[in-house]
Amino acid sequence: MLEIKDLTVQYKGNEDNALADINLSFQKGEFVCILGKSGAGKSTLIRCLNGLQKPTEGEIQWEGKLLSDLKEEQLRKVRREMGMIFQHFNLVPRLSVIQNVLTGLFGYRSTFKNLVGWYTKDELNRAKEVIDNVGLTDFTHRRIERLSGGQKQRVGIARALLQQPKALLGDEPVSSLDPGTSNHIFTLLKEIHREHDLLTIINVHDVELAIRYATRVIALKDGVITFDGKPEDFDNDAYYDTYESVRSNGEKVPFT
Ligand SMILES: Nc1ncnc2c1ncn2[C@@H]1O[C@H](COP(=O)(O)OP(=O)(O)OP(=O)(O)O)[C@@H](O)[C@H]1O
């Protein structure tokens, strides 16, 4: 479904590769967590997958189409097929839940309709349905600025779902949430993944979350893959030893 071949990314003015010679293949039905400390290359990888970041070398193929061959309009269509959720939610604080969710349709509608905010009954019903899916029915008309972090991320997920995507990509969607809320969001993502049969690829820096929810874990270090396999085969100790300091009492400290 999604193939990455010999992907290398080097940013201007940075002599180190953000990603170096990455080869990966993702199939429908996978729930993938990408682990790595800050600067490992996780965001760069996710941004390459939906064409927001151009590779320096290598190629990405989505459902048989090479992203580098696509014109801007075709690339927009691919982006619609890959719902995206973000660390800082990317919502408009003064607008309501449903107004924010409806922006998930922007890629499908004319600029004029988006500007004046005209929606058909069907579009409004679909928006209400996805809001219901993420458990926010009672908050449909509440402004975003009056929601908790976890509720905001639910809005972000609902907006992505309204695009009726085939894949869901997440760039650290729970890193600004507390552990309990992070678990609730991952439970919701897993339910949505099953119900809509979505390829799901989520960047996360919490190893325990990745192991609990993923069907496949990929670890990145300095732009290179250091692990790709089943969560039960993931060597947690080796990972911490590679990545993080150990307190004087022997406790291993997860990276932040
Ligand atoms: N616009 C940029 N210009 C130059 N270097 C960049 C740019 N964006 C990222 N980098 C570098 O590329 C490498 C990978 O960054 P990336 O943001 O993909 O990592 P990350 O694992 O997502 O980190 P974080 O968890 O902090 O978001 C880092 O060394 C970073 O400094």
PDBQT file of the ligand as one rigid body, heavy atoms in Angstrom, charges set to zero:
ROOT
HETATM    1  N1  LIG A 301      13.963  22.506   8.561  1.00  0.00    +0.000 N 
HETATM    2  C1  LIG A 301      15.068  21.891   8.973  1.00  0.00    +0.000 A 
HETATM    3  N2  LIG A 301      16.293  22.370   8.646  1.00  0.00    +0.000 NA
HETATM    4  C2  LIG A 301      17.420  21.748   9.046  1.00  0.00    +0.000 A 
HETATM    5  N3  LIG A 301      17.450  20.610   9.771  1.00  0.00    +0.000 NA
HETATM    6  C3  LIG A 301      16.253  20.085  10.134  1.00  0.00    +0.000 A 
HETATM    7  C4  LIG A 301      15.006  20.698   9.762  1.00  0.00    +0.000 A 
HETATM    8  N4  LIG A 301      13.998  19.945  10.266  1.00  0.00    +0.000 NA
HETATM    9  C5  LIG A 301      14.582  18.912  10.936  1.00  0.00    +0.000 A 
HETATM   10  N5  LIG A 301      15.924  18.995  10.862  1.00  0.00    +0.000 N 
HETATM   11  C6  LIG A 301      16.892  18.051  11.432  1.00  0.00    +0.000 C 
HETATM   12  O1  LIG A 301      16.595  16.766  10.928  1.00  0.00    +0.000 OA
HETATM   13  C7  LIG A 301      16.733  15.777  11.959  1.00  0.00    +0.000 C 
HETATM   14  C8  LIG A 301      15.426  15.006  12.106  1.00  0.00    +0.000 C 
HETATM   15  O2  LIG A 301      14.422  15.904  12.566  1.00  0.00    +0.000 OA
HETATM   16  P1  LIG A 301      12.931  15.436  12.837  1.00  0.00    +0.000 P 
HETATM   17  O3  LIG A 301      12.141  16.650  13.194  1.00  0.00    +0.000 OA
HETATM   18  O4  LIG A 301      12.455  14.612  11.713  1.00  0.00    +0.000 OA
HETATM   19  O5  LIG A 301      13.110  14.498  14.121  1.00  0.00    +0.000 OA
HETATM   20  P2  LIG A 301      12.028  13.956  15.147  1.00  0.00    +0.000 P 
HETATM   21  O6  LIG A 301      12.429  12.572  15.481  1.00  0.00    +0.000 OA
HETATM   22  O7  LIG A 301      10.668  14.147  14.606  1.00  0.00    +0.000 OA
HETATM   23  O8  LIG A 301      12.221  14.905  16.406  1.00  0.00    +0.000 OA
HETATM   24  P3  LIG A 301      11.122  15.472  17.440  1.00  0.00    +0.000 P 
HETATM   25  O9  LIG A 301      10.664  14.289  18.245  1.00  0.00    +0.000 OA
HETATM   26  O10 LIG A 301      11.900  16.455  18.255  1.00  0.00    +0.000 OA
HETATM   27  O11 LIG A 301      10.030  16.093  16.635  1.00  0.00    +0.000 OA
HETATM   28  C9  LIG A 301      17.152  16.521  13.218  1.00  0.00    +0.000 C 
HETATM   29  O12 LIG A 301      18.561  16.443  13.324  1.00  0.00    +0.000 OA
HETATM   30  C10 LIG A 301      16.737  17.955  12.940  1.00  0.00    +0.000 C 
HETATM   31  O13 LIG A 301      17.588  18.856  13.611  1.00  0.00    +0.000 OA
ENDROOT
TORSDOF 0
